[in-house]
Amino acid sequence: MGRGRAKAKQTKVARDLKYRTHETDFGALAKELHGSDSGEREQSDDTDDWSGHADPPRD
């Protein structure tokens, strides 16, 4: 009971995704999936934020 409105919205979204024409930049997608062209890995600034922290000892 009460699922009709939610199901109708899911159906609408699925139909939009199926039939809408998309302008996809496949070159940008390939770059994102395969990494940068220079072969260097991108590192974010927050990679080592938690490296110095250890779990507190449990009693």
Buried (B, 14 or more C-beta within 10 A) or exposed (E): EEEEEEEEEEEEEEEEEEEEEEEEEEEEEEEEEEEEEEEEEEEEEEEEEEEEEEEEEEE
